[in-house]
């Protein structure tokens, strides 16, 4: 047998291939189609420390003023500070939750994107590394995410990091986007949090953990990389019982209108060829019906890997 022949685990559907951005097609054909899906291997916690097969495609790490890691109780934070002097009253702050299906990822996730936000929006960025499944199942990631926000808003932290707590935005990618949507509503309902989140940025967010190929995923089931089987694998790691997935702090689409309407102004980034695109769009429309100011941006030819593709092919 020719040892040079590689096993293709994730071929692109031809109908989907025609819609995809050519840069992603090259990345998928060169690298991703040969990656053995997570759900086909037994779980090993060391996966969290393995190099991501698409990590080399990350954006250039632009210079920022300072980057520091801080441990707080059960979770950690990475703080990116701008190069220039803090303004009177402190920096605006973007609180971020990483992707990885509540299972993978950590402080090193999406750092290229976060450095760009810090440098070009001139704000402090704080990435919260919540505890992960399967060692820590639902709702631990949510509890850590909310605790991380409260830690940032605390007077001692805000003073030390020169953060203006009246200018807090929140966001995340994929599972982190879902966490951001949940935390923004929890914060609005929590009387111990006096400062309102003024904006949220949800990038390819996980919104409906009851979605299947027969429901919300019917039109997106052939999307690459994040497939129905992979998303189901993440869910099975995160939830100890399926009935919990209908709780709104698991699937924000199930929040009642009186809770949804407490969400801050929202930007939702949707990748056209993403399994989660339908649920993200529907969530944005639900927020709009509740009177929330929402901007929905759909990126043609993009996939769930939208943030890690930047920089793969240099001009």
C-alpha positions, 0 to 999 in steps of 0.5 A: 500500500502506498504510504503517501496516500492520506485518508480523507475524513472530511471531503467537501460536498460539491454543492457547498464547495461552489459557495465557499471562499477559494482560500478556505477551499485550499485550506480544507483541501490541503489540511482539514479534510485529512484531520480525523474528526474528534468524535472518532477518537477516544477523549483525551484531556491532553487534546487541549494542549495539542497544536491545532491543525489550523493554528498556523492559519491564525492572523499575524500577532500585532503588537499591543502594550502588554499581555498578562495572565491572571488566575482567579479562583477556578478560572483564568483571564488573559488581559491585553492592554493598548500601547497608549496611555489609558484615558481619564476614567479608564479603557473601554473593555471587551470581555471575550469567551473563546470557542471550542465547544465548551471542551477545547480551547483556552487562553491561547484561543483567537489571540490574533483576533483579540490583539487586533481588537485591542490595538485597532479599537484602542481598548482593553481586552479580557479573555476569560478561560472558563472550565471545560467539559467533560471534567466540568459539565453544564453549567460550569462554563456559564458560572465561570463566564459570569464570575469572570465578568463580575471580577472585571467589574469589581472596583479593585480589578477595574482600578488595577487594569484601568477599565471604565466599567461603564464601557463594557462590551462582551462577545465570543466565538461559537460556544463562547458566542453562546456564553456571551449571549447568556451572560449578557442577559444574566448580568441584566437580571443580576442586581449585584451588577450595577453597570450595564453591558453596552454591546455584544458581539456574537461570532458564529454563536451556538444558540440552540442546543436542541437543533438537529438536521431535521430542524434548524440544521436542515439547510446547513447540514453539509457545512464543512469542519463543524459538522452535525456529528462534531457538534453533537459530540461537543454537546454530549461532552457538555451536557449530562442530560439532554433535557438541560439543553432547553434551559435558556442558560444552555440555549439562549433562544429559549429565553422568554421575551422579557429576558431577551429584551434585556440584551444589549445592542448586538452584532451577530457575525454569520458565516454563510457556510456554517452549520450554526448559521440558521440558528444565529440568524433566527436569534438575531430576528428574535432579539429584533422582535423584542426591541433590541438593536441588532446588526446581522452581517452574513459573510459570503463563502465563509465557514465556522473557521472564519476567525482562523483563516485570516493570514493563511494565504498572504497577498 
